[in-house]
Amino acid sequence: MKRTAKTLLLLSAVCGAATVNAATKQLANGLKNDDGWLQVQTHCSACHSLQLVTANSGDRTAWLNTIRWMQKNHNLWQFDETTEDAILTYLAKNYSAAKPQRRKPLPLDLMP
């Protein structure tokens, strides 16, 4: 009986610590813990790793353009307005274009 109580106490402490950690930092899936993460996980990870999401950044328009490109070129399904708004709000807030992540394309005269 004592062993079971100790095990339950230890498990609750570990689970509680994990919840606090996730609430202040990021989730186990790598996404930042904020409203809309579940929609991003559900719709984005159906086709690719969430690391592809977290490695990119952009404002709301850039993320919308990315979604439209995936819908046009990679058969991403259409979202209802509520889902699309939640995804765009989450991405623009948590993975915004605070600083450029990639270099600009080379001018044509410098291409090999």
Secondary structure, 3 states (H helix, E strand, C coil): CHHHHHHHHHHHHHHHHHHHHHHHCECCCCCECCCCHHHHHHHHCCCCCHHHHHCCCCCHHHHHHHHHHHHHHCCCCCCCHHHHHHHHHHHHHHCCCCCCCCCCCCCHHHCC
